[in-house]
Amino acid sequence: MSKFKIGDILRAKFTGHYCGDVEIFGRVRELKGKMICCNEINSESPFFCYEDEAVKVDLPESVVKSLGEIA
């Protein structure tokens, strides 16, 4: 059973195929076994990660969006 549920906001950190290390905030849209399908918070672009690459974020989405604008 996953520690995430649909709608959770998470921070994923993994090695991307083209650009090296990636850290991204997203909203869970689907769970497929140990794979988590998400949409990036600001752009809504789809991405996926594995449970061991993600941490649940206990902040409101508006705060996470603001943090993305600062970085």
PyMOL Python script that loads the backbone (N, CA, C, O; Angstrom):
from pymol import cmd

cmd.read_pdbstr("""\
ATOM      1  N   MET A   1       0.836  -1.184   0.000  1.00  0.00           N
ATOM      2  CA  MET A   1       0.000   0.000   0.000  1.00  0.00           C
ATOM      3  C   MET A   1       0.877   1.242   0.000  1.00  0.00           C
ATOM      4  O   MET A   1       1.848   1.319   0.753  1.00  0.00           O
ATOM      5  N   SER A   2       0.545   2.205  -0.832  1.00  0.00           N
ATOM      6  CA  SER A   2       1.328   3.422  -0.986  1.00  0.00           C
ATOM      7  C   SER A   2       1.123   4.362   0.192  1.00  0.00           C
ATOM      8  O   SER A   2       0.050   4.403   0.794  1.00  0.00           O
ATOM      9  N   LYS A   3       2.174   5.120   0.512  1.00  0.00           N
ATOM     10  CA  LYS A   3       2.059   6.142   1.549  1.00  0.00           C
ATOM     11  C   LYS A   3       1.463   7.424   0.966  1.00  0.00           C
ATOM     12  O   LYS A   3       1.209   8.377   1.702  1.00  0.00           O
ATOM     13  N   PHE A   4       1.241   7.454  -0.344  1.00  0.00           N
ATOM     14  CA  PHE A   4       0.664   8.609  -1.026  1.00  0.00           C
ATOM     15  C   PHE A   4      -0.758   8.287  -1.470  1.00  0.00           C
ATOM     16  O   PHE A   4      -1.123   7.124  -1.641  1.00  0.00           O
ATOM     17  N   LYS A   5      -1.554   9.340  -1.655  1.00  0.00           N
ATOM     18  CA  LYS A   5      -2.885   9.168  -2.213  1.00  0.00           C
ATOM     19  C   LYS A   5      -3.099  10.236  -3.275  1.00  0.00           C
ATOM     20  O   LYS A   5      -2.382  11.237  -3.308  1.00  0.00           O
ATOM     21  N   ILE A   6      -4.066  10.029  -4.128  1.00  0.00           N
ATOM     22  CA  ILE A   6      -4.357  10.970  -5.207  1.00  0.00           C
ATOM     23  C   ILE A   6      -4.671  12.335  -4.607  1.00  0.00           C
ATOM     24  O   ILE A   6      -5.458  12.445  -3.667  1.00  0.00           O
ATOM     25  N   GLY A   7      -4.045  13.377  -5.162  1.00  0.00           N
ATOM     26  CA  GLY A   7      -4.236  14.744  -4.690  1.00  0.00           C
ATOM     27  C   GLY A   7      -3.146  15.234  -3.759  1.00  0.00           C
ATOM     28  O   GLY A   7      -3.030  16.437  -3.527  1.00  0.00           O
ATOM     29  N   ASP A   8      -2.333  14.315  -3.212  1.00  0.00           N
ATOM     30  CA  ASP A   8      -1.224  14.725  -2.340  1.00  0.00           C
ATOM     31  C   ASP A   8      -0.218  15.561  -3.116  1.00  0.00           C
ATOM     32  O   ASP A   8      -0.027  15.370  -4.317  1.00  0.00           O
ATOM     33  N   ILE A   9       0.418  16.483  -2.419  1.00  0.00           N
ATOM     34  CA  ILE A   9       1.511  17.251  -3.001  1.00  0.00           C
ATOM     35  C   ILE A   9       2.804  16.621  -2.510  1.00  0.00           C
ATOM     36  O   ILE A   9       2.953  16.314  -1.328  1.00  0.00           O
ATOM     37  N   LEU A  10       3.737  16.432  -3.437  1.00  0.00           N
ATOM     38  CA  LEU A  10       5.002  15.802  -3.072  1.00  0.00           C
ATOM     39  C   LEU A  10       6.183  16.536  -3.704  1.00  0.00           C
ATOM     40  O   LEU A  10       6.037  17.312  -4.648  1.00  0.00           O
ATOM     41  N   ARG A  11       7.343  16.258  -3.149  1.00  0.00           N
ATOM     42  CA  ARG A  11       8.604  16.738  -3.711  1.00  0.00           C
ATOM     43  C   ARG A  11       9.368  15.501  -4.147  1.00  0.00           C
ATOM     44  O   ARG A  11       9.642  14.611  -3.343  1.00  0.00           O
ATOM     45  N   ALA A  12       9.705  15.455  -5.410  1.00  0.00           N
ATOM     46  CA  ALA A  12      10.427  14.301  -5.947  1.00  0.00           C
ATOM     47  C   ALA A  12      11.842  14.733  -6.319  1.00  0.00           C
ATOM     48  O   ALA A  12      12.054  15.823  -6.851  1.00  0.00           O
ATOM     49  N   LYS A  13      12.791  13.870  -6.035  1.00  0.00           N
ATOM     50  CA  LYS A  13      14.181  14.127  -6.397  1.00  0.00           C
ATOM     51  C   LYS A  13      14.715  12.858  -7.048  1.00  0.00           C
ATOM     52  O   LYS A  13      14.749  11.791  -6.435  1.00  0.00           O
ATOM     53  N   PHE A  14      15.132  13.000  -8.312  1.00  0.00           N
ATOM     54  CA  PHE A  14      15.599  11.833  -9.054  1.00  0.00           C
ATOM     55  C   PHE A  14      16.552  12.285 -10.149  1.00  0.00           C
ATOM     56  O   PHE A  14      16.716  13.482 -10.384  1.00  0.00           O
ATOM     57  N   THR A  15      17.170  11.336 -10.810  1.00  0.00           N
ATOM     58  CA  THR A  15      18.060  11.639 -11.919  1.00  0.00           C
ATOM     59  C   THR A  15      17.270  11.550 -13.208  1.00  0.00           C
ATOM     60  O   THR A  15      16.767  10.487 -13.570  1.00  0.00           O
ATOM     61  N   GLY A  16      17.163  12.683 -13.904  1.00  0.00           N
ATOM     62  CA  GLY A  16      16.422  12.734 -15.153  1.00  0.00           C
ATOM     63  C   GLY A  16      17.228  12.145 -16.294  1.00  0.00           C
ATOM     64  O   GLY A  16      18.449  12.020 -16.206  1.00  0.00           O
ATOM     65  N   HIS A  17      16.544  11.786 -17.355  1.00  0.00           N
ATOM     66  CA  HIS A  17      17.195  11.144 -18.500  1.00  0.00           C
ATOM     67  C   HIS A  17      18.131  12.107 -19.234  1.00  0.00           C
ATOM     68  O   HIS A  17      19.222  11.712 -19.645  1.00  0.00           O
ATOM     69  N   TYR A  18      17.720  13.355 -19.402  1.00  0.00           N
ATOM     70  CA  TYR A  18      18.506  14.308 -20.184  1.00  0.00           C
ATOM     71  C   TYR A  18      19.251  15.346 -19.351  1.00  0.00           C
ATOM     72  O   TYR A  18      20.279  15.862 -19.788  1.00  0.00           O
ATOM     73  N   CYS A  19      18.752  15.655 -18.169  1.00  0.00           N
ATOM     74  CA  CYS A  19      19.284  16.835 -17.479  1.00  0.00           C
ATOM     75  C   CYS A  19      19.886  16.567 -16.111  1.00  0.00           C
ATOM     76  O   CYS A  19      19.945  17.491 -15.300  1.00  0.00           O
ATOM     77  N   GLY A  20      20.323  15.391 -15.815  1.00  0.00           N
ATOM     78  CA  GLY A  20      20.955  15.115 -14.524  1.00  0.00           C
ATOM     79  C   GLY A  20      19.942  15.111 -13.386  1.00  0.00           C
ATOM     80  O   GLY A  20      18.801  14.684 -13.562  1.00  0.00           O
ATOM     81  N   ASP A  21      20.369  15.595 -12.206  1.00  0.00           N
ATOM     82  CA  ASP A  21      19.499  15.586 -11.029  1.00  0.00           C
ATOM     83  C   ASP A  21      18.349  16.575 -11.185  1.00  0.00           C
ATOM     84  O   ASP A  21      18.537  17.705 -11.636  1.00  0.00           O
ATOM     85  N   VAL A  22      17.159  16.128 -10.804  1.00  0.00           N
ATOM     86  CA  VAL A  22      15.939  16.923 -10.915  1.00  0.00           C
ATOM     87  C   VAL A  22      15.245  16.925  -9.558  1.00  0.00           C
ATOM     88  O   VAL A  22      15.136  15.888  -8.905  1.00  0.00           O
ATOM     89  N   GLU A  23      14.775  18.105  -9.140  1.00  0.00           N
ATOM     90  CA  GLU A  23      13.931  18.214  -7.950  1.00  0.00           C
ATOM     91  C   GLU A  23      12.682  18.970  -8.375  1.00  0.00           C
ATOM     92  O   GLU A  23      12.773  20.069  -8.922  1.00  0.00           O
ATOM     93  N   ILE A  24      11.521  18.384  -8.126  1.00  0.00           N
ATOM     94  CA  ILE A  24      10.285  18.933  -8.661  1.00  0.00           C
ATOM     95  C   ILE A  24       9.147  18.725  -7.663  1.00  0.00           C
ATOM     96  O   ILE A  24       9.097  17.719  -6.955  1.00  0.00           O
ATOM     97  N   PHE A  25       8.233  19.701  -7.623  1.00  0.00           N
ATOM     98  CA  PHE A  25       7.044  19.587  -6.791  1.00  0.00           C
ATOM     99  C   PHE A  25       5.873  19.228  -7.688  1.00  0.00           C
ATOM    100  O   PHE A  25       5.718  19.790  -8.772  1.00  0.00           O
ATOM    101  N   GLY A  26       5.051  18.293  -7.235  1.00  0.00           N
ATOM    102  CA  GLY A  26       3.934  17.867  -8.058  1.00  0.00           C
ATOM    103  C   GLY A  26       2.751  17.409  -7.239  1.00  0.00           C
ATOM    104  O   GLY A  26       2.839  17.237  -6.023  1.00  0.00           O
ATOM    105  N   ARG A  27       1.634  17.212  -7.933  1.00  0.00           N
ATOM    106  CA  ARG A  27       0.406  16.707  -7.335  1.00  0.00           C
ATOM    107  C   ARG A  27       0.146  15.318  -7.894  1.00  0.00           C
ATOM    108  O   ARG A  27       0.173  15.120  -9.109  1.00  0.00           O
ATOM    109  N   VAL A  28      -0.102  14.366  -7.023  1.00  0.00           N
ATOM    110  CA  VAL A  28      -0.339  12.978  -7.430  1.00  0.00           C
ATOM    111  C   VAL A  28      -1.662  12.886  -8.185  1.00  0.00           C
ATOM    112  O   VAL A  28      -2.695  13.347  -7.699  1.00  0.00           O
ATOM    113  N   ARG A  29      -1.623  12.275  -9.404  1.00  0.00           N
ATOM    114  CA  ARG A  29      -2.847  12.087 -10.173  1.00  0.00           C
ATOM    115  C   ARG A  29      -3.199  10.615 -10.345  1.00  0.00           C
ATOM    116  O   ARG A  29      -4.353  10.285 -10.621  1.00  0.00           O
ATOM    117  N   GLU A  30      -2.206   9.716 -10.185  1.00  0.00           N
ATOM    118  CA  GLU A  30      -2.466   8.288 -10.353  1.00  0.00           C
ATOM    119  C   GLU A  30      -1.355   7.499  -9.670  1.00  0.00           C
ATOM    120  O   GLU A  30      -0.203   7.930  -9.640  1.00  0.00           O
ATOM    121  N   LEU A  31      -1.711   6.344  -9.124  1.00  0.00           N
ATOM    122  CA  LEU A  31      -0.741   5.445  -8.503  1.00  0.00           C
ATOM    123  C   LEU A  31      -0.744   4.137  -9.271  1.00  0.00           C
ATOM    124  O   LEU A  31      -1.796   3.529  -9.468  1.00  0.00           O
ATOM    125  N   LYS A  32       0.427   3.704  -9.704  1.00  0.00           N
ATOM    126  CA  LYS A  32       0.570   2.451 -10.447  1.00  0.00           C
ATOM    127  C   LYS A  32       1.656   1.627  -9.770  1.00  0.00           C
ATOM    128  O   LYS A  32       2.829   1.714 -10.134  1.00  0.00           O
ATOM    129  N   GLY A  33       1.266   0.835  -8.795  1.00  0.00           N
ATOM    130  CA  GLY A  33       2.241   0.058  -8.041  1.00  0.00           C
ATOM    131  C   GLY A  33       3.147   1.000  -7.264  1.00  0.00           C
ATOM    132  O   GLY A  33       2.672   1.818  -6.477  1.00  0.00           O
ATOM    133  N   LYS A  34       4.453   0.883  -7.486  1.00  0.00           N
ATOM    134  CA  LYS A  34       5.411   1.767  -6.813  1.00  0.00           C
ATOM    135  C   LYS A  34       5.681   3.044  -7.604  1.00  0.00           C
ATOM    136  O   LYS A  34       6.429   3.909  -7.147  1.00  0.00           O
ATOM    137  N   MET A  35       5.076   3.167  -8.790  1.00  0.00           N
ATOM    138  CA  MET A  35       5.253   4.361  -9.605  1.00  0.00           C
ATOM    139  C   MET A  35       4.130   5.361  -9.295  1.00  0.00           C
ATOM    140  O   MET A  35       2.965   4.987  -9.166  1.00  0.00           O
ATOM    141  N   ILE A  36       4.510   6.640  -9.180  1.00  0.00           N
ATOM    142  CA  ILE A  36       3.566   7.706  -8.892  1.00  0.00           C
ATOM    143  C   ILE A  36       3.505   8.621 -10.109  1.00  0.00           C
ATOM    144  O   ILE A  36       4.528   9.163 -10.527  1.00  0.00           O
ATOM    145  N   CYS A  37       2.335   8.796 -10.672  1.00  0.00           N
ATOM    146  CA  CYS A  37       2.145   9.699 -11.809  1.00  0.00           C
ATOM    147  C   CYS A  37       1.658  11.038 -11.258  1.00  0.00           C
ATOM    148  O   CYS A  37       0.695  11.089 -10.493  1.00  0.00           O
ATOM    149  N   CYS A  38       2.332  12.123 -11.652  1.00  0.00           N
ATOM    150  CA  CYS A  38       2.057  13.440 -11.096  1.00  0.00           C
ATOM    151  C   CYS A  38       1.951  14.487 -12.184  1.00  0.00           C
ATOM    152  O   CYS A  38       2.291  14.245 -13.343  1.00  0.00           O
ATOM    153  N   ASN A  39       1.468  15.661 -11.785  1.00  0.00           N
ATOM    154  CA  ASN A  39       1.534  16.854 -12.606  1.00  0.00           C
ATOM    155  C   ASN A  39       2.328  17.887 -11.814  1.00  0.00           C
ATOM    156  O   ASN A  39       2.078  18.094 -10.627  1.00  0.00           O
ATOM    157  N   GLU A  40       3.281  18.531 -12.473  1.00  0.00           N
ATOM    158  CA  GLU A  40       4.094  19.557 -11.830  1.00  0.00           C
ATOM    159  C   GLU A  40       3.177  20.682 -11.371  1.00  0.00           C
ATOM    160  O   GLU A  40       2.214  21.016 -12.061  1.00  0.00           O
ATOM    161  N   ILE A  41       3.465  21.265 -10.218  1.00  0.00           N
ATOM    162  CA  ILE A  41       2.575  22.238  -9.593  1.00  0.00           C
ATOM    163  C   ILE A  41       2.351  23.476 -10.465  1.00  0.00           C
ATOM    164  O   ILE A  41       1.201  23.852 -10.690  1.00  0.00           O
ATOM    165  N   ASN A  42       3.402  24.115 -10.959  1.00  0.00           N
ATOM    166  CA  ASN A  42       3.239  25.382 -11.685  1.00  0.00           C
ATOM    167  C   ASN A  42       2.824  25.195 -13.138  1.00  0.00           C
ATOM    168  O   ASN A  42       1.936  25.901 -13.615  1.00  0.00           O
ATOM    169  N   SER A  43       3.439  24.270 -13.844  1.00  0.00           N
ATOM    170  CA  SER A  43       3.176  24.130 -15.275  1.00  0.00           C
ATOM    171  C   SER A  43       2.129  23.072 -15.612  1.00  0.00           C
ATOM    172  O   SER A  43       1.629  23.032 -16.736  1.00  0.00           O
ATOM    173  N   GLU A  44       1.794  22.214 -14.645  1.00  0.00           N
ATOM    174  CA  GLU A  44       0.881  21.086 -14.848  1.00  0.00           C
ATOM    175  C   GLU A  44       1.450  20.033 -15.807  1.00  0.00           C
ATOM    176  O   GLU A  44       0.715  19.161 -16.270  1.00  0.00           O
ATOM    177  N   SER A  45       2.744  20.106 -16.106  1.00  0.00           N
ATOM    178  CA  SER A  45       3.385  19.106 -16.968  1.00  0.00           C
ATOM    179  C   SER A  45       3.423  17.762 -16.257  1.00  0.00           C
ATOM    180  O   SER A  45       3.708  17.706 -15.061  1.00  0.00           O
ATOM    181  N   PRO A  46       3.141  16.680 -16.976  1.00  0.00           N
ATOM    182  CA  PRO A  46       3.155  15.359 -16.350  1.00  0.00           C
ATOM    183  C   PRO A  46       4.580  14.849 -16.123  1.00  0.00           C
ATOM    184  O   PRO A  46       5.489  15.143 -16.899  1.00  0.00           O
ATOM    185  N   PHE A  47       4.754  14.090 -15.058  1.00  0.00           N
ATOM    186  CA  PHE A  47       6.002  13.381 -14.794  1.00  0.00           C
ATOM    187  C   PHE A  47       5.680  12.186 -13.904  1.00  0.00           C
ATOM    188  O   PHE A  47       4.585  12.089 -13.350  1.00  0.00           O
ATOM    189  N   PHE A  48       6.630  11.294 -13.776  1.00  0.00           N
ATOM    190  CA  PHE A  48       6.435  10.181 -12.861  1.00  0.00           C
ATOM    191  C   PHE A  48       7.706   9.977 -12.053  1.00  0.00           C
ATOM    192  O   PHE A  48       8.799  10.359 -12.470  1.00  0.00           O
ATOM    193  N   CYS A  49       7.537   9.366 -10.886  1.00  0.00           N
ATOM    194  CA  CYS A  49       8.667   9.023 -10.028  1.00  0.00           C
ATOM    195  C   CYS A  49       8.276   7.768  -9.255  1.00  0.00           C
ATOM    196  O   CYS A  49       7.144   7.294  -9.358  1.00  0.00           O
ATOM    197  N   TYR A  50       9.192   7.249  -8.502  1.00  0.00           N
ATOM    198  CA  TYR A  50       8.936   6.081  -7.668  1.00  0.00           C
ATOM    199  C   TYR A  50       8.813   6.515  -6.216  1.00  0.00           C
ATOM    200  O   TYR A  50       9.326   7.565  -5.829  1.00  0.00           O
ATOM    201  N   GLU A  51       8.141   5.714  -5.425  1.00  0.00           N
ATOM    202  CA  GLU A  51       7.889   6.059  -4.022  1.00  0.00           C
ATOM    203  C   GLU A  51       9.162   6.415  -3.268  1.00  0.00           C
ATOM    204  O   GLU A  51       9.154   7.332  -2.447  1.00  0.00           O
ATOM    205  N   ASP A  52      10.249   5.712  -3.531  1.00  0.00           N
ATOM    206  CA  ASP A  52      11.481   5.982  -2.793  1.00  0.00           C
ATOM    207  C   ASP A  52      12.180   7.268  -3.248  1.00  0.00           C
ATOM    208  O   ASP A  52      13.187   7.656  -2.658  1.00  0.00           O
ATOM    209  N   GLU A  53      11.665   7.929  -4.282  1.00  0.00           N
ATOM    210  CA  GLU A  53      12.223   9.186  -4.776  1.00  0.00           C
ATOM    211  C   GLU A  53      11.395  10.393  -4.329  1.00  0.00           C
ATOM    212  O   GLU A  53      11.725  11.528  -4.673  1.00  0.00           O
ATOM    213  N   ALA A  54      10.321  10.159  -3.564  1.00  0.00           N
ATOM    214  CA  ALA A  54       9.378  11.231  -3.246  1.00  0.00           C
ATOM    215  C   ALA A  54       9.149  11.357  -1.749  1.00  0.00           C
ATOM    216  O   ALA A  54       9.254  10.394  -0.989  1.00  0.00           O
ATOM    217  N   VAL A  55       8.828  12.596  -1.354  1.00  0.00           N
ATOM    218  CA  VAL A  55       8.490  12.911   0.030  1.00  0.00           C
ATOM    219  C   VAL A  55       7.214  13.745   0.008  1.00  0.00           C
ATOM    220  O   VAL A  55       7.099  14.691  -0.771  1.00  0.00           O
ATOM    221  N   LYS A  56       6.260  13.395   0.860  1.00  0.00           N
ATOM    222  CA  LYS A  56       5.015  14.154   0.929  1.00  0.00           C
ATOM    223  C   LYS A  56       5.296  15.538   1.515  1.00  0.00           C
ATOM    224  O   LYS A  56       6.053  15.668   2.477  1.00  0.00           O
ATOM    225  N   VAL A  57       4.683  16.569   0.929  1.00  0.00           N
ATOM    226  CA  VAL A  57       4.844  17.947   1.383  1.00  0.00           C
ATOM    227  C   VAL A  57       3.557  18.347   2.094  1.00  0.00           C
ATOM    228  O   VAL A  57       2.474  18.271   1.515  1.00  0.00           O
ATOM    229  N   ASP A  58       3.676  18.773   3.344  1.00  0.00           N
ATOM    230  CA  ASP A  58       2.498  19.171   4.116  1.00  0.00           C
ATOM    231  C   ASP A  58       2.350  20.688   4.124  1.00  0.00           C
ATOM    232  O   ASP A  58       2.233  21.307   5.182  1.00  0.00           O
ATOM    233  N   LEU A  59       2.356  21.275   2.934  1.00  0.00           N
ATOM    234  CA  LEU A  59       2.136  22.705   2.767  1.00  0.00           C
ATOM    235  C   LEU A  59       0.993  22.903   1.778  1.00  0.00           C
ATOM    236  O   LEU A  59       0.792  22.068   0.896  1.00  0.00           O
ATOM    237  N   PRO A  60       0.243  23.992   1.910  1.00  0.00           N
ATOM    238  CA  PRO A  60      -0.808  24.261   0.926  1.00  0.00           C
ATOM    239  C   PRO A  60      -0.204  24.494  -0.462  1.00  0.00           C
ATOM    240  O   PRO A  60       0.936  24.942  -0.581  1.00  0.00           O
ATOM    241  N   GLU A  61      -0.966  24.190  -1.496  1.00  0.00           N
ATOM    242  CA  GLU A  61      -0.473  24.336  -2.867  1.00  0.00           C
ATOM    243  C   GLU A  61      -0.042  25.770  -3.167  1.00  0.00           C
ATOM    244  O   GLU A  61       0.930  25.976  -3.894  1.00  0.00           O
ATOM    245  N   SER A  62      -0.738  26.757  -2.625  1.00  0.00           N
ATOM    246  CA  SER A  62      -0.384  28.162  -2.878  1.00  0.00           C
ATOM    247  C   SER A  62       1.008  28.484  -2.344  1.00  0.00           C
ATOM    248  O   SER A  62       1.740  29.257  -2.962  1.00  0.00           O
ATOM    249  N   VAL A  63       1.380  27.908  -1.216  1.00  0.00           N
ATOM    250  CA  VAL A  63       2.715  28.129  -0.661  1.00  0.00           C
ATOM    251  C   VAL A  63       3.761  27.469  -1.525  1.00  0.00           C
ATOM    252  O   VAL A  63       4.814  28.058  -1.769  1.00  0.00           O
ATOM    253  N   VAL A  64       3.503  26.259  -1.996  1.00  0.00           N
ATOM    254  CA  VAL A  64       4.441  25.548  -2.850  1.00  0.00           C
ATOM    255  C   VAL A  64       4.639  26.319  -4.164  1.00  0.00           C
ATOM    256  O   VAL A  64       5.762  26.414  -4.662  1.00  0.00           O
ATOM    257  N   LYS A  65       3.559  26.867  -4.724  1.00  0.00           N
ATOM    258  CA  LYS A  65       3.679  27.673  -5.951  1.00  0.00           C
ATOM    259  C   LYS A  65       4.534  28.904  -5.700  1.00  0.00           C
ATOM    260  O   LYS A  65       5.357  29.262  -6.542  1.00  0.00           O
ATOM    261  N   SER A  66       4.354  29.557  -4.562  1.00  0.00           N
ATOM    262  CA  SER A  66       5.140  30.741  -4.219  1.00  0.00           C
ATOM    263  C   SER A  66       6.623  30.390  -4.087  1.00  0.00           C
ATOM    264  O   SER A  66       7.482  31.154  -4.528  1.00  0.00           O
ATOM    265  N   LEU A  67       6.917  29.271  -3.498  1.00  0.00           N
ATOM    266  CA  LEU A  67       8.310  28.830  -3.367  1.00  0.00           C
ATOM    267  C   LEU A  67       8.933  28.608  -4.719  1.00  0.00           C
ATOM    268  O   LEU A  67      10.108  28.921  -4.913  1.00  0.00           O
ATOM    269  N   GLY A  68       8.172  28.069  -5.669  1.00  0.00           N
ATOM    270  CA  GLY A  68       8.664  27.856  -7.022  1.00  0.00           C
ATOM    271  C   GLY A  68       8.969  29.161  -7.734  1.00  0.00           C
ATOM    272  O   GLY A  68       9.904  29.224  -8.531  1.00  0.00           O
ATOM    273  N   GLU A  69       8.199  30.200  -7.460  1.00  0.00           N
ATOM    274  CA  GLU A  69       8.430  31.503  -8.084  1.00  0.00           C
ATOM    275  C   GLU A  69       9.683  32.169  -7.547  1.00  0.00           C
ATOM    276  O   GLU A  69      10.340  32.918  -8.270  1.00  0.00           O
ATOM    277  N   ILE A  70      10.024  31.911  -6.301  1.00  0.00           N
ATOM    278  CA  ILE A  70      11.217  32.504  -5.689  1.00  0.00           C
ATOM    279  C   ILE A  70      12.478  31.856  -6.236  1.00  0.00           C
ATOM    280  O   ILE A  70      13.471  32.541  -6.484  1.00  0.00           O
ATOM    281  N   ALA A  71      12.448  30.546  -6.425  1.00  0.00           N
ATOM    282  CA  ALA A  71      13.626  29.800  -6.882  1.00  0.00           C
ATOM    283  C   ALA A  71      13.889  30.064  -8.292  1.00  0.00           C
ATOM    284  O   ALA A  71      14.841  29.523  -8.854  1.00  0.00           O
TER     285      ALA A  71
END
""", "prot")
cmd.dss("prot")
cmd.show_as("cartoon", "prot")
cmd.util.cbc("prot")
cmd.orient("prot")
